[in-house]
């Protein structure tokens, strides 16, 4: 009966939420196509791993630097226009990557994409919540957004591995770059179609009535706090009956600084591998692009499953025990993956790593936000994006240097060390905050 009620309520979500979730499929396909081949394309165009790392890390820093200004703009310009503009900016950046060569062009393309992603991540959850009619519908719609996105990222990844093979008979003198360029153009077209669809099909955001999660009892839902494991959702403008108010900066508390430093460490831990995962897989396995896309598609399925299991793990084992074992398990996997392994074993452990990292990322984001008083959540959301971006940018650039030097195993080893450091920081500084919150205390 409970299951029937869940599906019935899901089908009866507001029209705005259903349209948003339907269009999310195009976003997943576009991002899946783009993320699979971009590194391959840049390498095929003659860039080294170090130069690719420089381009990617610059984009991450741009996202972090724009997080708070864009959140202010969202309060003035409205979320839907900013979301649509962000989608078109990402589409334009991907097309710019594909349209020529030269490092200046590639840096410009990455900056344009980062500006667009920042606009999307600042507005998407809040806009979706503005369509929702209750707290329960907010939570359900966010879970479905992540599920739809993850599922169709897998579809895009699969297509991205197949398209270059379909064009293998092309006479393009640039060889492999031609197939990757075609995938990027497909991604740009898909994202442009998404921008047009959302501009014309999504209802205007609700300026009154239902309050956004940032201004309702309990604040952001636990999962929404982490968005989609990117640079993080910046500050959420609050809504009143007459529309969103301007975000007001206040002095960060000691707890906010503690958690911001925690996100800096986690940013390093996740980006050391994540920025070059497809390149590392290619180096370690020697597989063709189509086979790698199948592996990464399977990885996406495990990401989806791990995300669904995260709340159950926290409830079943308790916060302290869940963090301990997920941290240590991920560190062990990272160290083992740094060793010379048979290809089949490497692929299997890599899939396990994907699920474990997703679970840890969701736990960090949700529990960090829950440790804060309502008045500190907007400040922390902005600082989290900045601190995580700085850590991620440094890690991505370092990983590029290591790969350029032929040290494919070192990013995994460094990740293992950073995970152990992250757990030590969590145990010393963050766990007491969570325990204090659970006992009804207030963080300072």
N, C-alpha and C positions, 0 to 999 in steps of 0.2 A: 504493500500500500504506500509506504513512504517513497519507494522508487517511482511509482506511478505519479505520485503528487509532485515529485521533483521534476519529472519530464513535462508534466502538464503545466506547472508554473513556468518552466523555461520557455515553452512554446507561447505562453501568454505574456511574455515580457513586452515592454512598451515598444511601439513601432520604431522609435528612434534607436533604441538599443538593438533591435533585430536588424535594422538596416546597417548599423555600424558593424555588427559582428559579421554580417554577410559580406560586406566589402573588405573585411580584414583578410579574407582569403587572397585577394589580389596583392595585398601588402606582403603576406608571407611568401607568395610565389616570387615577387620581385626581389625581395631581400635574399631569398634562397639562391636565385640565379646570380645575383651580384656578388654575394659574399664567397661563393664557391670559386669563382674564376678570377676575381680581381688580382689576387697575388700572383696567380699563374700568368695572367696577362702582362703584368708589370715586369715579371722576370723574363717573359718571352720578348718584351720590348727592349731588353738589354740592361735593365736595372739590376743592381745587386740586392741581396737581402737587406743589407744595411740601409740602402737608399729607400727601399720599400718601408722598412721600419721607421725611417724619418718621416715619410709621407703620412703613414698611419698615425704615428704618435702626434704629429702636428694637428691632425684632425681631432684626436681625442682632447688635446689641450684647448682647441677652439670650442668644443662642446662644453667643457668645464667653465671656460671664461664667459660664455654666453648664457649659462644656466640661469643666473639671477636676473640679468637684464631682460631676457626673453620672458621670464615669469612675470615681470612688471608689465611688459608689453601685452601679455595675454589678458591682464586685468583691464586694459584700456581698449584694445582692438577686438577682443572677443576670441574665444577658443576655436570655433569652427574656421574662421578666416585664416587664423595662424596655422591650424592643422593642415588645411588645404595648401597654403603657401609652402609649408614645409615639405609636403609630398612632392609638389612640383619642383622644389629646389633639389631634392634628392634625385628625381628623375633627370633633371638637367645636369647634375654633377656626374651621374653615371654615363650619360650620353657624351659629356665632355671628355671623360676618360677614354671612351671608345673612338672619338672622332679624330685623334691624331697622336702625336708623340711629343716628347720633351718634358723635362722635369717641371718647368714652370707651369705648363698646362696641367700636369698631374697634381701638383700642389693646389692649384686653383680649383680643380675638380673635387679634391678631397675636402677643401675648406667649404665649398658650396654644399657638398653632401652633409658635412658636419653641422652646418647652419640649419639645414632642413631637418636632420634628425633631432637636433635640439628643440626645434619648434614642435615636432611631432611628440616627443617624449614629455614636453612641458604641458601639452594640452590633451592628449588622447584619453588618459584615464579620467581626468576631470570632466571632459566633454561626455564621455560614456556615462559617467555617474550623473550628469545633469539630466540625461534622458531617463534615468531609473526612478522608479516610484517609491522605493523603500530601501532600507539598509540591506535586506536580504537580496533584493534584486541587484544592488550594487555589487555585492560579493559574488553572486552567481554570474553576472555579466562579465566581471573581470576574469573569473576563472575560465569562462568560455572564450574570452578574447585571447588569453594565453594559449588555450587549447587549439583554437582555429589557427592562430599564427604559427604555432609549432608544427602543426600538421602540414600546413601549406608551405612552410619553409622547407620541409622534407620533400614536398613535391617539386619545388623550385630547384632544390639541390640535385634531385634526380634528373630533371630536365637539363640542368646546367652541365651535367656530365655526359649527356647523350648528344646534345646539339653539336659540339665539335666533331664527334664521330660521324654525324650525318654529313658534315661539310668536309670530310677528310679528302675528298677528291678535288677540292678547290685548287685552282692554279695560283692563288695568292702567293706572291713571293715571300711574304712574311711567315708563311707556314702556320705553325700552331697559333700564332697571334690572331690569325683570321677567324678561327673558330671561337676563341675567347671573345673577340670583338663582337661577333654575332650574338653571343650570349649576353654581353653587356647591353647591346641595342635592344634585345628582347626584354631585359630587365627594365631599361629606361621606358620602353613602350608600355609595359605592364604598370609601372608606377605612375606614368602620365595618365593612363586610363583610370587608375585609382583616384588620382586627384580630381579628374573631371567628374567621376561618379560621386565622390563625396561632396563636391561643390554643388551638384545638382540634386542629389538624392537625399542627403542627410537633412533632417529638420533643423531649424535654428535652435541654438542651445537655449535651455530654459533659464531665464534670468530670475525667476521668482519661484515660490513654492518650495519644492524639495531642495534642501541645502546639499552642497557637495560634502563628500566625506571629510574633508579637512575642517569643516565647520560644524559637523554633526557630532553627536555623542560618540565618543570613542575614537574620533579622528579617522585617518586613512585605514582602510582594511589592511590586514597584515601583509597580504600578498601584493596589494597595489603599491605598497611602499617601495617595492623593488623594481617596479615596471618590468622591463624585459631584459634585465641583466646588462644594460648598457651603461651609459654614464649616469644613470639614476634619474628619477623624476625630480626636477627642481621644485621650488616652493610652490605651493598650491594656493592661488588667490582665493580668498573667501567670498562667499556670496551672501547677500542679504536680499530682502524682498525687492530691491531696486537694482540688482545686478552686482557684479563683483567689485570688491573694494581693492584699492591699491595695496600691494604688499608693503608692510612696514618693517624695516630692519630694526632689530633690537640687539643689545649686547649678548653674545652667546654665553650660555652658562658653562660651568665646569663640565657637566655631563655631556653637553653638545661637543665641546672640544675633545673629550675622551672618545666619543663615538666617531667623530670626524677622523681622528688619527687611526681609529680601527678600520675605517673604510679605506684609508690610504694603504694600509698593509694588505687588506683584502684585494684592493685594486691591483697591486703588484702580483699577488698570488694567482689571480685569475687571468691576467693579461699576458703573463710570461709565456703561456702556451697558446691561449685562445687566439691571439693575433695572427699566428702563423700555423695553426693546426693543420690546414690542408697541405701546406708546404712540408711540414714535418712528416706527415703521413706518406707523402710522395717520396721523400728521402729514405724513410725507414723501410718502406715496402717495395718501392720500385713499380707500383701498380700504374695502370692507365687511369686517365681521368674518370672514365665511366665506372670503374671499380671503386675508386675513391669516393665518388658521389654516392654509390650504394652504401658504403660504410658510414658516411656522414649522414645519410638518410636514416639508417638504423640508429645512429647516435641521437638524431633528433627525436625519434620515438622514445628512446630511453630518457631524454630530457623531459618529455611530456609526462611519462610515468613517474619520474622522480619528483616532479613538481606536485603531482597529485598526492604522492605519498608523504610529502613534507609535513603537513599538519598532523597526520596520523602518527608519524615518528615522534614529533614533539609531545603529543598527548600521551602516547604509549610509554615512552621512556623518561619523560621529563626533560626540561631544557638543558640542565647541566650534563646529564648522561648522554643525551643526543648529540650535543656539541662535541663532547669528548671523543666519542667513537666516530662521528662523521669526520671530524678534523684528522684524527689519527689514521683512519682508513684512507682518506684522500692523500695524506702525506706518504703513507706506505705505497700506494699505487704510483705516485709520482716518482718515488725512488726506484721502484721496480722497473718502470717504463724508461728510466735513464740507462738501464743495462742493455746489453746486446741480447735480444730475444728472438726466437723464431717468429716469422711474420704472423702466423696464425695466433700465437699467444699475445703478440703485441696488439693486434687488432682487437682481440677479446678484452684485454685489460684496458685498452683505450675507450671502449664502449662503457666499461664499468666506471672509468674515470669521469666520463661525460655525465652519467647519472649522479655520481657522488658530488661532483662540483656544482651541479645545478641545485641539489638538495642543500648543500652548504651555503650557496649564494642566497637562496630563498630564506634560509634560517637566519643568516646575518642581517638581511634587509628587514625582515619582518620583526625580529626580536629587538633590533636596535631602535626601530621606530616606536615599538611598544614600551620601551624603557623611558620614554620622554613624556613630560607633561605636555598637554595640548598646546600651551603657549610657545613651546620650543620646537614644535614639529616643522613649521615653515622654515625657521632658521636652519635647522639641521638638514632639511631636504636640499637647500641650496648649497650649504657647506659640504654635504656628502658628495654632491656632484663634482664640486671643485677638487676636493681631496682625492676622490677616486680617479678623476681624470688625470691628475698629476702622477699618481702612482701607476696608472695604466699606461700613460704615455712613456714614462721612464722604462717600464718593463718591456713594452713593445719595441722600443728603440734598442734596448739591450739584447733582446731576443734576436733582432735582425742582425746585430753585430756578431752574435755567437753563431748564427746560421751562416753568415758570410764567411766566417772562419772555419766552417766545416764541423763545428761542434754541435751536432744535432741533438746529442743526448743531454747537454748541459742545461737547456731551459727546463727540462723535467726535474733535474736535480735541484736547481735553484728554486723551483716551485715547491718541492718537498721541504726545503729549508724554510722558506717563507711561510708555509702552512704551519710548521712547528712554532715559528716565531709568533704567528697569528694566534695560535691556541694559547701560547704563554701570555700574550697580551689580553686575550679574552678572559683567561682564568684569573689574572691578577686584577684587571680593571673593569671588565664588562660584566662578568658573571655576578659580582656583588650588586651592580646596578639592577640587573634583572631580578635577583632574589629580593632586593629591597622593594621593587615595584610589585612583585607577587605577594608580598606580605602587607601591601596596602600603603607603603611609604611613598614619599614624593622625592623625585630626584632634584638635586640642587643645580 
